[in-house]
């Protein structure tokens, strides 16, 4: 299980030999099917569970988990295993909620940078309740990132920002008007939204 535990850094996880791996779970649990990947990008608080096939390696071989050119973790093959395993394809069946049952729609626009970060024009205030949500209601939330540079999260002139919802799971239904990538189609509680992006959630 890979967790981005940084407070302001996005990682693009990959392996030193360009190994492919299989993502099997996201923040809130299993994907419906394993997804073959060569890298996975995680914003702060996002999680991914992956399977890495090491069957072609020999004792003493070394590979590294990386972020770009930075080594994050070294894996050394210490012994051989003769146990035969296979990568599962079908994992679980995820209930799809009917978008026609949505009872309320909300829009959250993130903007500003550093200490000026705000949502819908307001900064964090413990004494102010921005939204009230009824339990068990199905809602559609649109998250838009209009932020400028945010320190180390800035990559390639893009300013990603994570959006996290406490005490609830959601499904990503659209990213910039298109279906989300296969590895983003399970239950989540955190979504990365790049600068200029619009992401629709079913909450």
N, C-alpha and C positions, 0 to 999 in steps of 0.2 A: 504494500500500500504506500503510495507516494502522496505526501502532504506538503503543500507549500505553506510553511509556517512563518515566512517572512512577513513583515508588516507593510512593505512598500516595494516589493520586487516581483516581477513576473519571470518565471522560468520556462525555458523551452527544453524539456528533458529529452535526451537521446543517448545512445550508447556509442562508445569509441569506435567500434567496427561497423557502424551504421546498421547494427542488428535491428531486425524487425522484432516487434513484440506484439502482444495481444492485450488490449484493454478489455477488462471484463466487468468493471464496476466504476461508478462515479460517486459523487458526494453521498447520495442517498441509497445506494445499493446497486444490484446487478443491472447490466445492460441486458436486453433481450437476447442478443447474440454477441459473441466475441468479435472485436474489430481489430484487424491487423494494421499496425502503424509503425512508423519509423521515428516519430517524435510526438510528444504531447506537451502542449502549453498549458500551464496552470497559473492562475492569478492567486494572490494571497487568500488562503482559506479553502481553495479548491482541492479536491482529492481525486486520485485515480488508482484503481487496482489493476495491476498488469501481470501477465505471465511472460516469462522470458525463457526461450528454449535454449538450453546450454548443451544439448546432446552431441553437438559436433566438436565440443572443446575437450582438451586433454588435461590431465592433472598438471598443475603448474601454470596453465594459461591464465592470463589476466585480461579483464576488460573493465571499462570505467563507465559509470553513469555521469553524464556531462550536461552542462548548460552552455551551449556554444562551445568555446574552447576551454572552458573551466571544468576541471575534474571535481565532481561532488562526492563520489563514492567509488572505491575500488572493489571489484569482485575477483577473488582468486579461486580457481578450481582446486579443491583440496583432495577430493577423492572421486572415484568413479561410482556410478550407480547403474545397475542393470535392470532397474525397474522400468517397465514400459508404461508410458502414459501418453495421452493424446490431448490436444487442445480442444476443449468443448466448443461446439458451435452454438447450439441452442442452450440458453441458460435459464431464463424465466419468462413468464408471460406478464407483461405490464398492462394494467387496466388503463384504457384510454377514455378519458372523460369527454363528454359531448360538449363542444364549444357553444352549441345552441343553448346550453343550460347556464351560461354565464349570466350572473345577475348584476354585475357591476364591472366597470372598466376604470382603470386608474393609469395616470401617466406620471413618470418620475424622470425629471431632467437633471442630470448631474453636470455641474459646471464649476469653474474656479480652479485654483491650484493652491497647494500648500495649506496654510491656515485659512484660506478663503474658500475652501471647498464647500459647496452647498448643494442641496437637492430642492428643486422647485423654488429656488431663490432664497431659501432659508438655511441657516447654519444650525448645527447641533445645539439643542437647548433642552436640557432634562426637564424643564418645567413647562414645555410646550408639547402637546399631542398633535402631530401633523395629520394623522389618519386614524380612523376607527373602522375596524373590520369585524363583521359578524362571523362567528365561528360556524364552520361547515358550509359557508357560502362558496360557490365557485366563481372566481374572478379572473379577469384578464388584465395583466399589468404590462404596460409598455415602458421599457427602460431606454433612455437616450443619453448618450455621453457627449456633452458639449464642452468637456474639460480641455484646458490647455495643459502645459507641461506639469507633470507631477513627479519630480525627482527621479529616482532610479527606475520607476515603472516605465519611463519613456524609452521606446525602442523604435528605431527606423522612422522617426518623426510621428510615431503613433503614441497616444497616451491612453493605455488601457486602464480601466478602473473596475474593481470587483463590486458587484452588488449582491449583498447577502441578506437573507430574510430569516429572522429567528423563529423557531418553533413551528416551522411549516416547510413542506417540500413543494417543489413546483416542477412543471415540465416546460422546456423551451419549445415553442411552437413555430417561431420564425426568427431568423437572424437576417436583418436587412431584406425582408420580403421573401426570403428563401427558406426552405427546410433546413434545420440545423444539421451539422455533421453527425455521422452515425454514432460517434462516441459521446454526443451530447443529448442523446434521446432517452436517457433514464431519469429517475428522480434526482433532483439537485436542490441545494440550498444556497449555492453561490454561483454567479455567472459573471464571466469576464466580458466587459463591454468596451470595445476599442473606441477611440475618439471618432466621432461622427457616426457611430453605429446606432442602430435601433433594434432592440431585441424584445420580442413579445413572449410573455410567460402565461401559462395557465396555472393559477395558484389555488 
